Amino acid sequence: MSGETSSSVAHSEGEPSQGWRRFFENLRNSAREQAHIFAQSRMAVAGLVILIFYVVIALISPYIVPYGPYERIYTDAGGWAKLQPPSLAHPLGTTESAYDVLSQLLLGARIAMFVGLLGAFMVAIIGTTVGLVAGYYGGWVDEIVMRIVDVLYGLPFIPFVIVLVTVLGASVWNIILGISLLYWLSTARVVRSEVLTVRERPYVEAAEAAGASDFRIMAVHILPNVIPLAALYAAIAVGYSIVAQASIAFLGFGDPTIPSWGVMLQRAFVTQSFGTAWWWVFPPGLSITMVVTGAYLVGRGYEEVVNPQLQEK
């Protein structure tokens, strides 16, 4: 980390007011280094653009949708406009219940990105905390934490969340809870590995010699170095979280009153419209694919820069 020497660290440990300043300085230096690495990959940048696009859609969707998610469309004769193909009035057609597909798709982006971003945030918080503690203390603490991680890796995610929502209720919040409980494992492993490296740097040893507490060392000197890496894995977790929510909803365990891409696909399936109403099935499926692809490109592109050997595979 540029700009931090052993002597300056030792001098500042006796000044608590300097803790936050040093934290943000370390975070800024680490973020600048990670951003430089990230910018070298067109693949990663393209993935980030895709994710940002869907975040923007999620933010503006309530203001641009032409109809409510469950507002029925009627024909001129007064009947339901069921399974109408795309037209100027309804660019993506209507559903079996005469709902506007475009409106449901746009509002579904709001639910998808809410679950994706909040789930990824929780994954980053839990994974970073666990990895930081395990990597810093090592020994029996690290051993116990890693064994717990190994055990949780063996739990199948979808059946686990199905049991969870069956017991607690078919709520988006319960799906996010399931994501938070099981998707932090990879983040914890990566953060732990990074902490093991940072732990041996001279300025960390100088802080220990100066009598800094474990919490201060982890929060001020180590955490800023792992936050950018945790943020990267959080971006990848966005895709996993959205797929998880869509899968649970498609299986019929989601909240049917909330418009989401998974619910759209589930309704198309149960009404046997998969083979006939392509305009109802293709848009949510494509949207899920695009978000997952964006998350994959972010992670893969970054790793190819850090580990050039991946480019040869």
ABEGO torsion letter per residue (X at the ends): XBGBBAAAAAAAAABAAAAAAAAAAAAAAAAAAAAAAAAABAAAAAAAAAAAAAAAAAAAAAAABABBAABBBBBAAGBBBBGBBBBAABAAEBBAAGBBAAAAAAAAAAAAAAAAAAAAAAAAAAAAAAAAAAAAAEEAAAAAAAAAAAAAAABBAAAAAAAAAAAAEBBAAAAAAAAAAAAAAAAAAAAAAAAAAAAABAAAAAAAAAGBBAAAAAAAAAAAAAAAAAAAAAAAAAAAAAAAAAAAAAAGABBAABBBAAAAAAAAAAAGAAAABAAAAAAAAAAAAAAAAAAAAAAAAAAAAABAAAAAX
